[in-house]
Amino acid sequence: MPDDEPTVPIVCPSCETSSRVSIDDVADAIDAHNDRHHDGDAVADVDPALKDQLADLVVDDLGLLDEEGSN
């Protein structure tokens, strides 16, 4: 994986592990971990802190909290 390629933090609270994977490999890495270690149950996932940051950026970008647009 090249040094300039974005990576995404993946965490598994059950296994108490974390890793970083290429943005292109996130879904496959999560699915493979969950299949291998948790019988396919959705335990490992993208770091919740990153999900929160992305959600905040989307809300800001789309202006979803702007009072002007709500009626």
All heavy atoms as TSV, in Angstrom:
chain	resi	resn	atom	element	x	y	z
A	1	MET	N	N	0.858	-1.173	0.000
A	1	MET	CA	C	0.000	0.000	0.000
A	1	MET	C	C	0.901	1.232	0.000
A	1	MET	O	O	1.714	1.395	0.887
A	1	MET	CB	C	-0.893	-0.071	1.244
A	1	MET	CG	C	-1.703	1.128	1.516
A	1	MET	SD	S	-2.999	0.938	2.803
A	1	MET	CE	C	-2.332	-0.149	4.004
A	2	PRO	N	N	0.748	2.130	-0.974
A	2	PRO	CA	C	1.564	3.335	-1.018
A	2	PRO	C	C	1.334	4.220	0.196
A	2	PRO	O	O	0.253	4.243	0.774
A	2	PRO	CB	C	1.088	4.040	-2.294
A	2	PRO	CG	C	0.363	3.012	-3.084
A	2	PRO	CD	C	-0.139	1.998	-2.114
A	3	ASP	N	N	2.355	4.972	0.579
A	3	ASP	CA	C	2.262	5.829	1.760
A	3	ASP	C	C	1.231	6.930	1.620
A	3	ASP	O	O	0.696	7.401	2.622
A	3	ASP	CB	C	3.623	6.447	2.072
A	3	ASP	CG	C	4.607	5.419	2.605
A	3	ASP	OD1	O	4.152	4.388	3.132
A	3	ASP	OD2	O	5.821	5.653	2.485
A	4	ASP	N	N	0.945	7.371	0.404
A	4	ASP	CA	C	0.012	8.473	0.226
A	4	ASP	C	C	-1.436	8.027	0.043
A	4	ASP	O	O	-2.324	8.839	-0.120
A	4	ASP	CB	C	0.445	9.350	-0.942
A	4	ASP	CG	C	0.499	8.599	-2.269
A	4	ASP	OD1	O	0.466	7.351	-2.258
A	4	ASP	OD2	O	0.594	9.263	-3.309
A	5	GLU	N	N	-1.673	6.731	0.075
A	5	GLU	CA	C	-3.031	6.215	-0.067
A	5	GLU	C	C	-3.767	6.355	1.267
A	5	GLU	O	O	-3.253	5.964	2.313
A	5	GLU	CB	C	-2.986	4.748	-0.481
A	5	GLU	CG	C	-4.338	4.184	-0.797
A	5	GLU	CD	C	-4.257	2.770	-1.353
A	5	GLU	OE1	O	-3.155	2.323	-1.696
A	5	GLU	OE2	O	-5.300	2.133	-1.426
A	6	PRO	N	N	-4.998	6.914	1.238
A	6	PRO	CA	C	-5.749	7.073	2.493
A	6	PRO	C	C	-6.065	5.723	3.135
A	6	PRO	O	O	-6.360	4.753	2.434
A	6	PRO	CB	C	-7.032	7.774	2.067
A	6	PRO	CG	C	-6.912	8.096	0.635
A	6	PRO	CD	C	-5.722	7.397	0.086
A	7	THR	N	N	-5.998	5.676	4.450
A	7	THR	CA	C	-6.365	4.472	5.191
A	7	THR	C	C	-7.472	4.819	6.176
A	7	THR	O	O	-7.639	5.970	6.570
A	7	THR	CB	C	-5.172	3.873	5.950
A	7	THR	OG1	O	-4.672	4.826	6.875
A	7	THR	CG2	C	-4.079	3.429	4.991
A	8	VAL	N	N	-8.213	3.808	6.546
A	8	VAL	CA	C	-9.364	3.969	7.429
A	8	VAL	C	C	-9.145	3.087	8.657
A	8	VAL	O	O	-8.783	1.920	8.533
A	8	VAL	CB	C	-10.658	3.539	6.695
A	8	VAL	CG1	C	-11.858	3.619	7.608
A	8	VAL	CG2	C	-10.866	4.393	5.451
A	9	PRO	N	N	-9.371	3.644	9.860
A	9	PRO	CA	C	-9.223	2.838	11.063
A	9	PRO	C	C	-10.416	1.890	11.248
A	9	PRO	O	O	-11.569	2.297	11.155
A	9	PRO	CB	C	-9.165	3.869	12.192
A	9	PRO	CG	C	-9.873	5.068	11.650
A	9	PRO	CD	C	-9.680	5.040	10.165
A	10	ILE	N	N	-10.086	0.626	11.479
A	10	ILE	CA	C	-11.082	-0.415	11.735
A	10	ILE	C	C	-10.876	-0.893	13.170
A	10	ILE	O	O	-9.744	-1.132	13.588
A	10	ILE	CB	C	-10.895	-1.614	10.783
A	10	ILE	CG1	C	-10.893	-1.164	9.322
A	10	ILE	CG2	C	-11.939	-2.687	11.027
A	10	ILE	CD1	C	-12.168	-0.522	8.862
A	11	VAL	N	N	-11.958	-1.032	13.919
A	11	VAL	CA	C	-11.853	-1.497	15.305
A	11	VAL	C	C	-12.788	-2.672	15.542
A	11	VAL	O	O	-13.844	-2.786	14.928
A	11	VAL	CB	C	-12.165	-0.373	16.319
A	11	VAL	CG1	C	-11.149	0.745	16.226
A	11	VAL	CG2	C	-13.557	0.173	16.130
A	12	CYS	N	N	-12.340	-3.543	16.435
A	12	CYS	CA	C	-13.180	-4.655	16.874
A	12	CYS	C	C	-13.165	-4.669	18.396
A	12	CYS	O	O	-12.185	-5.098	19.003
A	12	CYS	CB	C	-12.678	-5.983	16.326
A	12	CYS	SG	S	-13.755	-7.347	16.853
A	13	PRO	N	N	-14.226	-4.189	19.008
A	13	PRO	CA	C	-14.262	-4.150	20.464
A	13	PRO	C	C	-14.238	-5.542	21.099
A	13	PRO	O	O	-13.674	-5.727	22.177
A	13	PRO	CB	C	-15.553	-3.415	20.786
A	13	PRO	CG	C	-16.365	-3.425	19.540
A	13	PRO	CD	C	-15.427	-3.638	18.399
A	14	SER	N	N	-14.783	-6.527	20.429
A	14	SER	CA	C	-14.809	-7.880	20.970
A	14	SER	C	C	-13.407	-8.490	21.029
A	14	SER	O	O	-13.033	-9.127	22.008
A	14	SER	CB	C	-15.736	-8.754	20.131
A	14	SER	OG	O	-15.771	-10.064	20.619
A	15	CYS	N	N	-12.634	-8.302	19.970
A	15	CYS	CA	C	-11.271	-8.836	19.899
A	15	CYS	C	C	-10.254	-7.889	20.538
A	15	CYS	O	O	-9.094	-8.257	20.710
A	15	CYS	CB	C	-10.855	-9.056	18.446
A	15	CYS	SG	S	-11.794	-10.314	17.585
A	16	GLU	N	N	-10.704	-6.654	20.822
A	16	GLU	CA	C	-9.818	-5.607	21.333
A	16	GLU	C	C	-8.659	-5.358	20.374
A	16	GLU	O	O	-7.512	-5.242	20.783
A	16	GLU	CB	C	-9.333	-5.933	22.740
A	16	GLU	CG	C	-10.460	-5.999	23.751
A	16	GLU	CD	C	-9.997	-6.292	25.162
A	16	GLU	OE1	O	-8.794	-6.534	25.385
A	16	GLU	OE2	O	-10.859	-6.263	26.054
A	17	THR	N	N	-9.000	-5.277	19.070
A	17	THR	CA	C	-7.988	-5.030	18.043
A	17	THR	C	C	-8.379	-3.817	17.219
A	17	THR	O	O	-9.546	-3.417	17.178
A	17	THR	CB	C	-7.834	-6.232	17.101
A	17	THR	OG1	O	-9.106	-6.511	16.483
A	17	THR	CG2	C	-7.343	-7.460	17.837
A	18	SER	N	N	-7.381	-3.257	16.574
A	18	SER	CA	C	-7.620	-2.184	15.623
A	18	SER	C	C	-6.577	-2.304	14.521
A	18	SER	O	O	-5.504	-2.872	14.715
A	18	SER	CB	C	-7.541	-0.818	16.303
A	18	SER	OG	O	-6.249	-0.590	16.796
A	19	SER	N	N	-6.917	-1.773	13.369
A	19	SER	CA	C	-5.988	-1.762	12.246
A	19	SER	C	C	-6.388	-0.628	11.320
A	19	SER	O	O	-7.419	0.018	11.517
A	19	SER	CB	C	-6.011	-3.095	11.504
A	19	SER	OG	O	-7.283	-3.325	10.947
A	20	ARG	N	N	-5.549	-0.382	10.348
A	20	ARG	CA	C	-5.850	0.607	9.319
A	20	ARG	C	C	-5.747	-0.104	7.983
A	20	ARG	O	O	-4.805	-0.852	7.754
A	20	ARG	CB	C	-4.868	1.769	9.390
A	20	ARG	CG	C	-5.017	2.575	10.665
A	20	ARG	CD	C	-4.173	3.822	10.639
A	20	ARG	NE	N	-4.736	4.843	9.763
A	20	ARG	CZ	C	-5.626	5.764	10.147
A	20	ARG	NH1	N	-6.036	5.793	11.390
A	20	ARG	NH2	N	-6.078	6.649	9.285
A	21	VAL	N	N	-6.739	0.105	7.144
A	21	VAL	CA	C	-6.737	-0.523	5.826
A	21	VAL	C	C	-6.985	0.532	4.755
A	21	VAL	O	O	-7.559	1.587	5.028
A	21	VAL	CB	C	-7.787	-1.649	5.714
A	21	VAL	CG1	C	-7.494	-2.773	6.687
A	21	VAL	CG2	C	-9.183	-1.132	5.921
A	22	SER	N	N	-6.564	0.229	3.571
A	22	SER	CA	C	-6.789	1.101	2.426
A	22	SER	C	C	-8.279	1.380	2.291
A	22	SER	O	O	-9.119	0.498	2.528
A	22	SER	CB	C	-6.248	0.397	1.184
A	22	SER	OG	O	-6.939	0.760	0.046
A	23	ILE	N	N	-8.597	2.591	1.900
A	23	ILE	CA	C	-10.006	2.972	1.765
A	23	ILE	C	C	-10.746	2.049	0.790
A	23	ILE	O	O	-11.925	1.766	0.970
A	23	ILE	CB	C	-10.135	4.461	1.378
A	23	ILE	CG1	C	-11.532	4.971	1.668
A	23	ILE	CG2	C	-9.727	4.695	-0.060
A	23	ILE	CD1	C	-11.661	6.470	1.663
A	24	ASP	N	N	-10.045	1.547	-0.205
A	24	ASP	CA	C	-10.666	0.646	-1.174
A	24	ASP	C	C	-10.947	-0.740	-0.598
A	24	ASP	O	O	-11.760	-1.489	-1.158
A	24	ASP	CB	C	-9.772	0.486	-2.409
A	24	ASP	CG	C	-9.656	1.765	-3.212
A	24	ASP	OD1	O	-10.582	2.601	-3.150
A	24	ASP	OD2	O	-8.631	1.942	-3.905
A	25	ASP	N	N	-10.281	-1.098	0.500
A	25	ASP	CA	C	-10.396	-2.441	1.066
A	25	ASP	C	C	-11.238	-2.505	2.342
A	25	ASP	O	O	-11.341	-3.562	2.959
A	25	ASP	CB	C	-8.998	-2.991	1.368
A	25	ASP	CG	C	-8.164	-3.146	0.109
A	25	ASP	OD1	O	-8.751	-3.400	-0.960
A	25	ASP	OD2	O	-6.929	-3.000	0.197
A	26	VAL	N	N	-11.831	-1.389	2.749
A	26	VAL	CA	C	-12.544	-1.333	4.031
A	26	VAL	C	C	-13.640	-2.388	4.131
A	26	VAL	O	O	-13.668	-3.182	5.070
A	26	VAL	CB	C	-13.116	0.078	4.289
A	26	VAL	CG1	C	-14.058	0.080	5.482
A	26	VAL	CG2	C	-11.996	1.070	4.512
A	27	ALA	N	N	-14.549	-2.399	3.199
A	27	ALA	CA	C	-15.693	-3.322	3.284
A	27	ALA	C	C	-15.237	-4.776	3.297
A	27	ALA	O	O	-15.722	-5.578	4.115
A	27	ALA	CB	C	-16.657	-3.077	2.131
A	28	ASP	N	N	-14.293	-5.122	2.421
A	28	ASP	CA	C	-13.804	-6.504	2.373
A	28	ASP	C	C	-13.092	-6.893	3.665
A	28	ASP	O	O	-13.258	-8.012	4.161
A	28	ASP	CB	C	-12.865	-6.706	1.185
A	28	ASP	CG	C	-13.598	-6.653	-0.148
A	28	ASP	OD1	O	-14.823	-6.882	-0.174
A	28	ASP	OD2	O	-12.931	-6.384	-1.164
A	29	ALA	N	N	-12.288	-5.984	4.221
A	29	ALA	CA	C	-11.553	-6.276	5.453
A	29	ALA	C	C	-12.502	-6.487	6.628
A	29	ALA	O	O	-12.332	-7.413	7.429
A	29	ALA	CB	C	-10.566	-5.150	5.769
A	30	ILE	N	N	-13.514	-5.649	6.722
A	30	ILE	CA	C	-14.498	-5.790	7.804
A	30	ILE	C	C	-15.268	-7.092	7.651
A	30	ILE	O	O	-15.430	-7.848	8.619
A	30	ILE	CB	C	-15.445	-4.581	7.837
A	30	ILE	CG1	C	-14.679	-3.340	8.311
A	30	ILE	CG2	C	-16.641	-4.848	8.743
A	30	ILE	CD1	C	-15.469	-2.040	8.179
A	31	ASP	N	N	-15.747	-7.359	6.440
A	31	ASP	CA	C	-16.491	-8.602	6.197
A	31	ASP	C	C	-15.637	-9.827	6.501
A	31	ASP	O	O	-16.110	-10.781	7.140
A	31	ASP	CB	C	-16.992	-8.671	4.755
A	31	ASP	CG	C	-18.131	-7.706	4.473
A	31	ASP	OD1	O	-18.748	-7.194	5.436
A	31	ASP	OD2	O	-18.400	-7.458	3.282
A	32	ALA	N	N	-14.387	-9.814	6.061
A	32	ALA	CA	C	-13.499	-10.962	6.284
A	32	ALA	C	C	-13.256	-11.173	7.776
A	32	ALA	O	O	-13.301	-12.309	8.265
A	32	ALA	CB	C	-12.168	-10.755	5.559
A	33	HIS	N	N	-13.003	-10.106	8.509
A	33	HIS	CA	C	-12.772	-10.235	9.957
A	33	HIS	C	C	-14.019	-10.791	10.635
A	33	HIS	O	O	-13.929	-11.732	11.429
A	33	HIS	CB	C	-12.406	-8.879	10.580
A	33	HIS	CG	C	-12.278	-8.944	12.066
A	33	HIS	ND1	N	-11.080	-9.222	12.692
A	33	HIS	CD2	C	-13.198	-8.805	13.054
A	33	HIS	CE1	C	-11.278	-9.253	14.008
A	33	HIS	NE2	N	-12.555	-8.994	14.238
A	34	ASN	N	N	-15.162	-10.200	10.340
A	34	ASN	CA	C	-16.395	-10.646	10.987
A	34	ASN	C	C	-16.749	-12.078	10.616
A	34	ASN	O	O	-17.222	-12.841	11.471
A	34	ASN	CB	C	-17.534	-9.681	10.667
A	34	ASN	CG	C	-17.398	-8.378	11.413
A	34	ASN	OD1	O	-16.847	-8.327	12.510
A	34	ASN	ND2	N	-17.890	-7.309	10.822
A	35	ASP	N	N	-16.511	-12.475	9.383
A	35	ASP	CA	C	-16.756	-13.863	8.981
A	35	ASP	C	C	-15.825	-14.823	9.708
A	35	ASP	O	O	-16.252	-15.874	10.198
A	35	ASP	CB	C	-16.568	-14.038	7.471
A	35	ASP	CG	C	-17.709	-13.437	6.661
A	35	ASP	OD1	O	-18.776	-13.152	7.234
A	35	ASP	OD2	O	-17.509	-13.235	5.448
A	36	ARG	N	N	-14.548	-14.446	9.794
A	36	ARG	CA	C	-13.523	-15.304	10.390
A	36	ARG	C	C	-13.659	-15.430	11.904
A	36	ARG	O	O	-13.484	-16.506	12.461
A	36	ARG	CB	C	-12.144	-14.731	10.046
A	36	ARG	CG	C	-11.056	-15.698	9.840
A	36	ARG	CD	C	-9.729	-15.121	9.334
A	36	ARG	NE	N	-9.457	-13.724	9.608
A	36	ARG	CZ	C	-9.526	-12.733	8.724
A	36	ARG	NH1	N	-9.889	-12.969	7.476
A	36	ARG	NH2	N	-9.229	-11.501	9.054
A	37	HIS	N	N	-14.001	-14.330	12.564
A	37	HIS	CA	C	-13.957	-14.314	14.030
A	37	HIS	C	C	-15.312	-14.244	14.714
A	37	HIS	O	O	-15.398	-14.517	15.919
A	37	HIS	CB	C	-13.114	-13.128	14.513
A	37	HIS	CG	C	-11.700	-13.185	14.051
A	37	HIS	ND1	N	-10.773	-14.052	14.587
A	37	HIS	CD2	C	-11.053	-12.489	13.084
A	37	HIS	CE1	C	-9.611	-13.875	13.990
A	37	HIS	NE2	N	-9.751	-12.946	13.063
A	38	HIS	N	N	-16.352	-13.850	14.004
A	38	HIS	CA	C	-17.641	-13.600	14.671
A	38	HIS	C	C	-18.829	-14.215	13.932
A	38	HIS	O	O	-19.945	-13.700	14.017
A	38	HIS	CB	C	-17.843	-12.091	14.840
A	38	HIS	CG	C	-16.702	-11.414	15.527
A	38	HIS	ND1	N	-16.379	-11.660	16.840
A	38	HIS	CD2	C	-15.777	-10.522	15.059
A	38	HIS	CE1	C	-15.311	-10.933	17.164
A	38	HIS	NE2	N	-14.925	-10.242	16.102
A	39	ASP	N	N	-18.585	-15.288	13.194
A	39	ASP	CA	C	-19.650	-15.981	12.457
A	39	ASP	C	C	-20.477	-15.039	11.593
A	39	ASP	O	O	-21.684	-15.230	11.425
A	39	ASP	CB	C	-20.570	-16.745	13.411
A	39	ASP	CG	C	-19.860	-17.874	14.135
A	39	ASP	OD1	O	-18.979	-18.509	13.516
A	39	ASP	OD2	O	-20.175	-18.122	15.318
A	40	GLY	N	N	-19.845	-13.998	11.067
A	40	GLY	CA	C	-20.529	-13.068	10.182
A	40	GLY	C	C	-21.266	-11.939	10.870
A	40	GLY	O	O	-21.784	-11.045	10.208
A	41	ASP	N	N	-21.353	-11.981	12.209
A	41	ASP	CA	C	-22.008	-10.893	12.933
A	41	ASP	C	C	-21.218	-9.605	12.768
A	41	ASP	O	O	-19.989	-9.608	12.787
A	41	ASP	CB	C	-22.144	-11.215	14.424
A	41	ASP	CG	C	-23.087	-12.368	14.698
A	41	ASP	OD1	O	-23.947	-12.639	13.838
A	41	ASP	OD2	O	-22.971	-12.991	15.765
A	42	ALA	N	N	-21.906	-8.491	12.648
A	42	ALA	CA	C	-21.266	-7.189	12.432
A	42	ALA	C	C	-20.695	-6.665	13.748
A	42	ALA	O	O	-21.326	-5.896	14.461
A	42	ALA	CB	C	-22.260	-6.200	11.856
A	43	VAL	N	N	-19.484	-7.110	14.075
A	43	VAL	CA	C	-18.824	-6.690	15.312
A	43	VAL	C	C	-17.743	-5.661	14.998
A	43	VAL	O	O	-17.758	-4.555	15.532
A	43	VAL	CB	C	-18.233	-7.906	16.067
A	43	VAL	CG1	C	-17.521	-7.462	17.333
A	43	VAL	CG2	C	-19.330	-8.909	16.395
A	44	ALA	N	N	-16.804	-6.001	14.127
A	44	ALA	CA	C	-15.776	-5.052	13.708
A	44	ALA	C	C	-16.418	-4.043	12.757
A	44	ALA	O	O	-17.341	-4.366	12.011
A	44	ALA	CB	C	-14.632	-5.771	13.004
A	45	ASP	N	N	-15.921	-2.809	12.808
A	45	ASP	CA	C	-16.483	-1.767	11.954
A	45	ASP	C	C	-15.497	-0.610	11.857
A	45	ASP	O	O	-14.480	-0.596	12.547
A	45	ASP	CB	C	-17.801	-1.266	12.542
A	45	ASP	CG	C	-18.724	-0.671	11.498
A	45	ASP	OD1	O	-18.319	-0.526	10.329
A	45	ASP	OD2	O	-19.869	-0.343	11.854
A	46	VAL	N	N	-15.829	0.365	11.042
A	46	VAL	CA	C	-15.040	1.593	10.967
A	46	VAL	C	C	-15.084	2.257	12.341
A	46	VAL	O	O	-16.125	2.236	13.016
A	46	VAL	CB	C	-15.615	2.540	9.880
A	46	VAL	CG1	C	-14.942	3.894	9.920
A	46	VAL	CG2	C	-15.498	1.898	8.516
A	47	ASP	N	N	-13.964	2.820	12.748
A	47	ASP	CA	C	-13.869	3.488	14.045
A	47	ASP	C	C	-15.041	4.461	14.214
A	47	ASP	O	O	-15.263	5.326	13.365
A	47	ASP	CB	C	-12.540	4.236	14.124
A	47	ASP	CG	C	-12.265	4.827	15.477
A	47	ASP	OD1	O	-13.217	5.135	16.226
A	47	ASP	OD2	O	-11.082	5.000	15.800
A	48	PRO	N	N	-15.808	4.324	15.294
A	48	PRO	CA	C	-16.971	5.194	15.505
A	48	PRO	C	C	-16.619	6.684	15.536
A	48	PRO	O	O	-17.422	7.506	15.118
A	48	PRO	CB	C	-17.522	4.745	16.862
A	48	PRO	CG	C	-17.018	3.362	17.049
A	48	PRO	CD	C	-15.698	3.297	16.332
A	49	ALA	N	N	-15.433	7.031	15.995
A	49	ALA	CA	C	-15.032	8.442	16.016
A	49	ALA	C	C	-14.944	8.988	14.593
A	49	ALA	O	O	-15.338	10.133	14.327
A	49	ALA	CB	C	-13.698	8.600	16.744
A	50	LEU	N	N	-14.446	8.185	13.661
A	50	LEU	CA	C	-14.375	8.617	12.270
A	50	LEU	C	C	-15.777	8.747	11.683
A	50	LEU	O	O	-16.074	9.701	10.958
A	50	LEU	CB	C	-13.542	7.641	11.435
A	50	LEU	CG	C	-13.456	7.969	9.949
A	50	LEU	CD1	C	-12.822	9.338	9.724
A	50	LEU	CD2	C	-12.690	6.891	9.210
A	51	LYS	N	N	-16.646	7.814	12.002
A	51	LYS	CA	C	-18.028	7.899	11.521
A	51	LYS	C	C	-18.688	9.190	11.997
A	51	LYS	O	O	-19.384	9.860	11.234
A	51	LYS	CB	C	-18.842	6.702	12.007
A	51	LYS	CG	C	-18.591	5.431	11.281
A	51	LYS	CD	C	-19.517	4.369	11.842
A	51	LYS	CE	C	-19.621	3.174	10.979
A	51	LYS	NZ	N	-20.572	2.189	11.500
A	52	ASP	N	N	-18.465	9.550	13.257
A	52	ASP	CA	C	-19.030	10.784	13.799
A	52	ASP	C	C	-18.477	12.013	13.076
A	52	ASP	O	O	-19.220	12.937	12.750
A	52	ASP	CB	C	-18.757	10.902	15.298
A	52	ASP	CG	C	-19.552	9.907	16.129
A	52	ASP	OD1	O	-20.543	9.342	15.598
A	52	ASP	OD2	O	-19.187	9.698	17.299
A	53	GLN	N	N	-17.174	12.019	12.833
A	53	GLN	CA	C	-16.566	13.141	12.125
A	53	GLN	C	C	-17.135	13.277	10.719
A	53	GLN	O	O	-17.439	14.383	10.259
A	53	GLN	CB	C	-15.050	12.971	12.032
A	53	GLN	CG	C	-14.334	13.207	13.335
A	53	GLN	CD	C	-12.838	12.959	13.193
A	53	GLN	OE1	O	-12.408	12.029	12.494
A	53	GLN	NE2	N	-12.053	13.783	13.848
A	54	LEU	N	N	-17.275	12.150	10.029
A	54	LEU	CA	C	-17.834	12.184	8.677
A	54	LEU	C	C	-19.284	12.667	8.679
A	54	LEU	O	O	-19.686	13.452	7.824
A	54	LEU	CB	C	-17.742	10.810	8.019
A	54	LEU	CG	C	-16.341	10.364	7.633
A	54	LEU	CD1	C	-16.357	8.902	7.194
A	54	LEU	CD2	C	-15.771	11.245	6.550
A	55	ALA	N	N	-20.052	12.212	9.646
A	55	ALA	CA	C	-21.451	12.647	9.744
A	55	ALA	C	C	-21.521	14.156	9.975
A	55	ALA	O	O	-22.341	14.848	9.354
A	55	ALA	CB	C	-22.163	11.902	10.868
A	56	ASP	N	N	-20.667	14.689	10.841
A	56	ASP	CA	C	-20.638	16.136	11.093
A	56	ASP	C	C	-20.294	16.905	9.822
A	56	ASP	O	O	-20.896	17.941	9.531
A	56	ASP	CB	C	-19.631	16.481	12.192
A	56	ASP	CG	C	-20.071	16.010	13.572
A	56	ASP	OD1	O	-21.264	15.681	13.747
A	56	ASP	OD2	O	-19.205	15.966	14.472
A	57	LEU	N	N	-19.310	16.404	9.060
A	57	LEU	CA	C	-18.930	17.071	7.817
A	57	LEU	C	C	-20.072	17.069	6.804
A	57	LEU	O	O	-20.315	18.065	6.123
A	57	LEU	CB	C	-17.691	16.404	7.215
A	57	LEU	CG	C	-16.387	16.604	7.976
A	57	LEU	CD1	C	-15.298	15.711	7.389
A	57	LEU	CD2	C	-15.966	18.066	7.953
A	58	VAL	N	N	-20.781	15.952	6.713
A	58	VAL	CA	C	-21.902	15.855	5.778
A	58	VAL	C	C	-23.016	16.816	6.188
A	58	VAL	O	O	-23.567	17.540	5.347
A	58	VAL	CB	C	-22.427	14.401	5.692
A	58	VAL	CG1	C	-23.751	14.333	4.949
A	58	VAL	CG2	C	-21.389	13.510	5.038
A	59	VAL	N	N	-23.330	16.859	7.474
A	59	VAL	CA	C	-24.371	17.767	7.962
A	59	VAL	C	C	-23.999	19.212	7.643
A	59	VAL	O	O	-24.827	19.979	7.143
A	59	VAL	CB	C	-24.586	17.568	9.480
A	59	VAL	CG1	C	-25.396	18.711	10.077
A	59	VAL	CG2	C	-25.287	16.247	9.740
A	60	ASP	N	N	-22.749	19.581	7.917
A	60	ASP	CA	C	-22.294	20.945	7.616
A	60	ASP	C	C	-22.331	21.224	6.127
A	60	ASP	O	O	-22.813	22.267	5.687
A	60	ASP	CB	C	-20.872	21.176	8.139
A	60	ASP	CG	C	-20.798	21.281	9.649
A	60	ASP	OD1	O	-21.853	21.470	10.300
A	60	ASP	OD2	O	-19.674	21.169	10.181
A	61	ASP	N	N	-21.806	20.293	5.328
A	61	ASP	CA	C	-21.715	20.488	3.887
A	61	ASP	C	C	-23.091	20.640	3.247
A	61	ASP	O	O	-23.287	21.448	2.347
A	61	ASP	CB	C	-20.951	19.332	3.250
A	61	ASP	CG	C	-20.608	19.599	1.798
A	61	ASP	OD1	O	-20.056	20.686	1.513
A	61	ASP	OD2	O	-20.890	18.728	0.953
A	62	LEU	N	N	-24.031	19.859	3.706
A	62	LEU	CA	C	-25.378	19.897	3.137
A	62	LEU	C	C	-26.274	20.956	3.790
A	62	LEU	O	O	-27.401	21.163	3.356
A	62	LEU	CB	C	-26.047	18.526	3.235
A	62	LEU	CG	C	-25.394	17.401	2.447
A	62	LEU	CD1	C	-26.120	16.093	2.697
A	62	LEU	CD2	C	-25.365	17.728	0.959
A	63	GLY	N	N	-25.765	21.592	4.851
A	63	GLY	CA	C	-26.536	22.623	5.532
A	63	GLY	C	C	-27.786	22.085	6.201
A	63	GLY	O	O	-28.805	22.768	6.278
A	64	LEU	N	N	-27.704	20.865	6.698
A	64	LEU	CA	C	-28.906	20.234	7.271
A	64	LEU	C	C	-29.379	20.882	8.568
A	64	LEU	O	O	-30.518	20.702	8.962
A	64	LEU	CB	C	-28.645	18.746	7.492
A	64	LEU	CG	C	-28.355	17.946	6.235
A	64	LEU	CD1	C	-28.033	16.500	6.588
A	64	LEU	CD2	C	-29.516	18.016	5.271
A	65	LEU	N	N	-28.519	21.651	9.227
A	65	LEU	CA	C	-28.912	22.301	10.469
A	65	LEU	C	C	-29.255	23.778	10.272
A	65	LEU	O	O	-29.606	24.461	11.214
A	65	LEU	CB	C	-27.800	22.169	11.520
A	65	LEU	CG	C	-27.505	20.741	11.968
A	65	LEU	CD1	C	-26.379	20.730	12.990
A	65	LEU	CD2	C	-28.743	20.092	12.546
A	66	ASP	N	N	-29.177	24.239	9.032
A	66	ASP	CA	C	-29.542	25.615	8.755
A	66	ASP	C	C	-31.031	25.826	8.979
A	66	ASP	O	O	-31.859	25.108	8.419
A	66	ASP	CB	C	-29.218	25.997	7.292
A	66	ASP	CG	C	-27.727	26.010	7.023
A	66	ASP	OD1	O	-26.949	26.004	8.001
A	66	ASP	OD2	O	-27.344	26.014	5.833
A	67	GLU	N	N	-31.364	26.796	9.810
A	67	GLU	CA	C	-32.772	27.061	10.105
A	67	GLU	C	C	-33.510	27.650	8.916
A	67	GLU	O	O	-34.708	27.498	8.772
A	67	GLU	CB	C	-32.880	28.003	11.308
A	67	GLU	CG	C	-32.424	27.340	12.591
A	67	GLU	CD	C	-32.633	28.226	13.790
A	67	GLU	OE1	O	-33.653	28.943	13.820
A	67	GLU	OE2	O	-31.788	28.193	14.687
A	68	GLU	N	N	-32.766	28.323	8.045
A	68	GLU	CA	C	-33.358	28.956	6.884
A	68	GLU	C	C	-34.088	27.943	5.992
A	68	GLU	O	O	-35.134	28.216	5.437
A	68	GLU	CB	C	-32.266	29.652	6.078
A	68	GLU	CG	C	-32.784	30.520	4.963
A	68	GLU	CD	C	-31.643	31.265	4.312
A	68	GLU	OE1	O	-30.901	31.967	5.030
A	68	GLU	OE2	O	-31.490	31.129	3.094
A	69	GLY	N	N	-33.513	26.737	5.864
A	69	GLY	CA	C	-34.080	25.725	4.988
A	69	GLY	C	C	-35.197	24.911	5.622
A	69	GLY	O	O	-35.828	24.121	4.974
A	70	SER	N	N	-35.469	25.091	6.895
A	70	SER	CA	C	-36.488	24.256	7.545
A	70	SER	C	C	-37.809	24.998	7.654
A	70	SER	O	O	-37.915	26.064	8.208
A	70	SER	CB	C	-36.004	23.812	8.931
A	70	SER	OG	O	-35.804	24.930	9.763
A	71	ASN	N	N	-38.827	24.443	7.083
A	71	ASN	CA	C	-40.192	24.979	7.151
A	71	ASN	C	C	-41.161	23.863	6.965
A	71	ASN	O	O	-41.097	22.980	6.278
A	71	ASN	CB	C	-40.461	26.037	6.080
A	71	ASN	CG	C	-39.904	27.387	6.465
A	71	ASN	OD1	O	-39.570	27.620	7.630
A	71	ASN	ND2	N	-39.784	28.252	5.479
